[in-house]
Amino acid sequence: MKRREASLLLVSAAVLAYQVLLVRAFLIGQWHHFAYMVISIALLGFGASGTLLAALERRRTTPVAERVPRGGGGWFALFATLFALALPVSFALSQKIPFDPYLIVWDRRQWLYLGCYYLVLFVPFFAAATAIGLALIREPEECPQLYAYNLAGSGAGAALAVALLEVAPVEPALLAVSGLAQGAALLALVDLAPLGRRGRWLVVAGVAAMAGLTLLWADHPPAVRLSQYKGLSYALNLPEARVVARRSSPLGRVDVVASPAIREAPGLSLVSPREAALPPQFGLYVDAETSGAITRFDGDTSKLAFLDWMTTAAPYFTWQDAPRATRVCVLGAGGGAGVLLALRHGAQQVDAVELDANVIDLLRRTFRDFSGGLYDRPDLRVHRAEARAFAQAAPGVWDVIDLSLVDSFAATVAGVGAVGENYLYTREAFEAFLQHLRPGGLLAVTRWVRQPPRDELKLFATAAAALERMGLSPADRLVLVRSWATATLLVKKESFTAAELAALRRWASERLFDTAYFPGIAPGEGNRFTVLDRDHYAEAVAAILAGGARREQFFREYAFCLRPATDDRPYFFHFFRWRALPLMLATVGAAWIPFVEWGYLILVATLAQAALLGALLIAAPLVLLRRRASSGDPAPSPRPSHRGERLQVFLYFLALGLGYLFVEMALIQRLVFFLANPVYAIAVVLAGLLLVSGLGSGWAARRLRQGSPAARLACFAALGVAATVAVYAFGLRAALAPLLAWPLAARMSVAFAVMLPLAAMGMPFPLGLRQLGRTQAELLPWAWAINGCASVVATSLATLLALGAGLAAVLLAAGACYGVAALLAHHWESPPDGPA
Amino acid sequence: MRGPGSSIRKKSSSRVVVPVCFLLAAAALLFAQADEETFRKRREEMVRTQITSLRWTSSDAVRDARVLKAMRQTPRHRFVPQEQVPNAYEDRPLPIGYGQTISQPYIVAKMTELLEPKKEQRTLEIGTGSGYQAAVLSPLVAEVYTIEIIEPLGTAARKRLAALGYKNVEVRVGDGYYGWPEKAPFDCIVVTAAANHIPPPLVEQLKAGGRMVIPVGNPFQVQTLVLVTKGSKGPRDIQVRSLMPVAFVPLVGGAKKN
């Protein structure tokens, strides 16, 4: 590998690692949908670099075919250096912008701040993209080989980012990536041909600036700016509040806060007695958002009476008249509230499932004494695992499976989706949970109540669908208990007995909880304590249980999407419905704002912005290139391009840009389930897909040298990808499901094997560039711009498509894109012989 | 050494300065009055367009004349940070720092109305914020006790309320979880800072027949008002109502096709 290629590899690695780390930083300081939008738009830097490349091309008079193959190193070095300089500056500046997404509806200044975000974050991506684009399009003949380095570098960058986050918080990890970018710049600078005096001074200035920035960073490390509206910010305003422990991993940053004013008892009954006062607690925050608490425990469960005064205790009181020896599985155990509840009710054995090793470690070590050695008890088994995968693959059966207020860590680490996938609340997940219940056992799922009701009704519909699929009638197997703040759904494989129902209802009414649904409920019985002007629960539950046309009509007419999520469309949190928006605006005017499901709208806004800006960025190089043609420059290529050919170029690179990202997005979301860890899924898919497609690109380069025709290679590669993803669309989930119980290493190998046939994804793009270099070289920057913009548009488009039509549809769409590319490649004319 | 001319100059300069100062002061007063007049008009408009407006269904619009009067009287612009003064009367919540907000005017009015405040009553507020809600309650009840947990906010609110002459409002900086036992029981309680549960001690400090209101949602998105009423048949005689403050009902009960 030569220095230039090594430099290209490092730039590619650094820019991808930077992207992953930036998302992580934004998840801590802000909210995931905004993080996603801001970074998507900044990534349009890749599209914009095409415009700059076109402008640079305009200045050049030598036709591509006659150029010195290794020319243009100066520009590459310049932009690599610019990237290395912009990366730390851009991050530090971005953390100074006082942007508050909540205010954006009212405060015009926030739009300015948002624009500042875009601009500030855009620069490093733009510089890196220009450097990479220069490397590729200035040597179109070498494109497949160079593209292989680019892809391999990106893949390594993704893996590196995750590895860095395993050992360090996001800020030092960024410093390391900045060092990587500087390494790339130094390599590029060293590679420059003998320089004049001025050139030498410029190089010295660049190196000095990089060194200066690094020293500055080391001396004043910039910290992630927390929005004042994050839970952690609020907690730190409490009296005597301080962070007593902080851990960091790719899954998120965990903060533990001490303050006498921290009290976590979601939906505690209004009439909970003095004896049920809360023991001291530490607040637990994941990515600066409230995530439960660590409660003081000395082994005496009688001091935990408060736990009985929340709806989460419902399953245990079902059996209060006929106590049974229980085995309990707490999914998403976190600070341990569910575990304490189980112990208080005499559970013989508790399985606590928690994904974040940092949380487990905090309880086992830092807060071991405070939590009474909770996670080291002999009657407790702690499993570091993702809840769904654990329940799916575990050999055990339980009396209670407790899933309380758990929001799985959405796989947003790489901006995967504004509306993240979640495999805990799907119909198939509920089936799996139910299959792991002992006879008479209960699945208990608790969520926050929102008005108008959403989450709890979707849970109800999901459980009903799961029971029906198991051939069981839902009407006598479901109970819904609600307070003003939380709702707990109980699901049983058998019918609830009269004694159980009597015990439950007695317990609930003592606490002023409404039993919103139970088998045999009479009108008005579910709306007695927390009274709604209109009993939406009764109406919704009746419609859902009626099934058939009535249920369908209800789903169609309700203001929020309540259709159960499935493993193919794992979007429990997707409640938004377009048809509700005009009605909302018409009926309540500006007051609609609190009711909007922002995640979805921001996704749409991201797509709209990306499409609009992308169109501009794609048009700009064309305008520049046309001016060049009319200004009478010597023809840069054998003949000027025609409109029809330009259309073909446009479609080809658009299809590839969309297709690649569609595959990437869909695979990440599919493999999150299979690898049972969002971070591994992202690392494996990003790194794996990029690496194997890098291999594909390298292989294509070798085939070309052996004399294979480019058109055929590109055509077959694209067809191969189309066929593979079409098969994956229908068969991947089913094929992977039986392997879920395999150990992680084996599952990772399977995931790699899944991606191996997709090595062909690395071929059509560089082969297309090479072809373009031979026939219409002036369009090379344009092709780069199209690909860059299409990639950004594709991420939000893929998510919208998945929300609307499922992940299989995204894979099929990707297949169609590659099909189009294959068709276009098939029509490539055999090019004139390029330079040897 | 001062020459004879200096005193003359001094006199002549004072002859100029004094009237100029007077004029300036008068102008400032006029402007201030004009300003106050503008703000008064904006308050009128706020009440007309946001609080009693027909866009709310009849049960949602605020009707209580005393509450409307209090909303008209209370200078909301004095309870927001300087840079938010131009927005003070707009139909939106406003940030007051420390991750806290003051609710949009309609929500404040609705919460106040739901409390059914009476002149002889005693009110407790948890979460003073800038003091606006306490100021609105002040003319409607006998005493307002308000607790703010964030020290700088509480101190600023205490000064502000005193400066504006709200004599029946007492501000305490501290943890409101245990209420204000020395002054309990209360006829009305507002809990603007409920996190994940309503503190049971507050329910205990509610008088029989008393009313408690809790806005639910994040600072910028109040979605529901929870109204707790305590009956006279003992501590468990409690009813909770969950109210959607907007006319959302047509949307959820099977939307009509237009």
Interface residues (C-beta under 8 A of the other chain):
Chain A: D100 Y102 L103 V105 W106 D107 Q228 Y229 K230 S233 Y234 N237 L238 P239 P260 A261 R263 E264 A265 P266 G267 L268 S269 L270 V271 S272 P273 R274 T290 R450 Q451 P452 W484 A485 L512 F529 T530 V531 L532 D533 R534 H536 E539 Q553 F554 E557 Y558 A559 R579 A580 L583 M584 T587 V588 G589 A590 A591 W592 I593 P594 F595
Chain B: R55 S59 N87 E90 D91 R92 P95 G97 Y98 G99 Y106 I149 I150 E151 G174 D175 Y177 A195 N196 H197 I198 P199 P200 V203 V216 G217 N218 P219 F220 Q221 V222 Q223 T224 V226 V228 P235 R236 I238 Q239 V240 R241 S242 L243 M244 P245 V246 A247 F248 V249 P250 L251 V252 G253 G254 A255
